[in-house]
């Protein structure tokens, strides 16, 4: 039981990390685009 939960938590952490890595550049890109549009 605990081992399965451990694997799930590790997989979830890896997925969350990859999602954050993918989202942060998109957010910064949106912000830069917003700055360009505001000009």
Secondary structure, 3 states (H helix, E strand, C coil): CHHHHHHHHHHHHHHHHHHHHHHHHHHHHHHHHHHHHHC
